Amino acid sequence: MNIELITFFIFSFLLIVTSIKVITSPNPVLSAIYLVFSFFLSAVLWLLLGAEFLSIILILVYVGAVMVLFLFVVMMLDINIAKKSAAYIKYLPVGVGVFIIFNVLIIFFFINTFENINYNAINSINVISESNTENLGYVLFTDYIVEFEIAGLILLLGILSAIVLTYRKNPNNKYQNPTEQIDVEKKDRLKIIKGLKE
Amino acid sequence: MIPISYYLILSTIIFTLSIAGIFLNRKNILVLLMSLELMFLSVNFNLITLGNYLGDLTGQVFVFFVLTVVAAESAIGLALLIVLFRNKKTIDVDDLSELKG
């Protein structure tokens, strides 16, 4: 038992426990906070695999942006904390059965496939330098530049669709329309009345 | 050193837990979206692990793109959820039976 293996076992055990708490806790706020914990734990496990940049990105982007978005939505919605309902009891055997069957099948496959190779995880992949961030940036901006641009377009699409879906026009708002203001002519505003005698 | 199959088994356990979560949490679409996030996390685990196994950085590049797509997806999903709650005052999956003939 070396130190890496001990770290892996501690953090993977905590990751499984927090994942179970995410799907079973009755309060959505608690679920979101346990999901934040599980992101932190998996960031540590990604560090063990030598993916330093992605583990920092996981904490910054996921915990910093996406999970805060989830928490804001939980606060905006006025939902009561649901008790364990009849549907939960009804679907509990299905969930446990699916969990056990998939696990047995896939873990059996993995053990048969990868145990004979006895391959250990390496610390880093070096393309041009020792730094993982530098290597990733090199590959991202040379081989995958088109995909990088498409990722930017996808983010723009996300912004646009979120705004379009949730935007509500308030009829009480008072605002100026510059186009109509420019199009105004003299005869729309000024009326000259002739032949009016005092 | 850590054998590569340990990572794959861990990601399998997380993936099946999130599938079970989708079955269990039918009262709340929000927790369903959170199980979806867990599922993406396990997929990213697999990509990084197998990229490490093959000695190739392509796995990590793909995790980068998956993170981008998931951020956009969760933003759109939560916007849809807010519109749904505004119109129907509920986020229960069983109440969403508008298309039933």
Interface residues (C-beta under 8 A of the other chain):
Chain A: N2 E4 L5 F8 S12 L15 I16 S19 I20 V22 I23 T24 P28 S31 A32 L35 S38 F39 S42 L45 W46 L48 L49 G50 A51 F53 L54 I57 L58 V61 Y62 A65 V66 L69 F70 V73 V74 M76 L77 I79 A82 S85 A87 Y88 Y91 L92 V94 G95 V96 V98 F99 F102 N103 I106 I107 F110 I111 T113 F114 E115 I117 N118 Y119 N120 A121 I122 I125 V127 N132 N135 L136 V139 L140 D143 Y144 E147 A151 I154 L155 L157 G158 I159 S161 A162 L165 T166
Chain B: M1 I2 P3 I4 S5 Y6 Y7 L8 I9 L10 T12 I13 I14 F15 T16 L17 S18 I19 A20 G21 F23 L24 N25 R26 K27 N28 L30 V31 L33 M34 S35 E37 L38 L41 N44 F45 I48 T49 G51 N52 Y53 G55 D56 L57 T58 Q60 V61 V63 F64 F65 L67 T68 V69 V70 A71 A72 E73 S74 A75 I76 L78 A79 L80 L81 I82 V83 F85 I91 D94
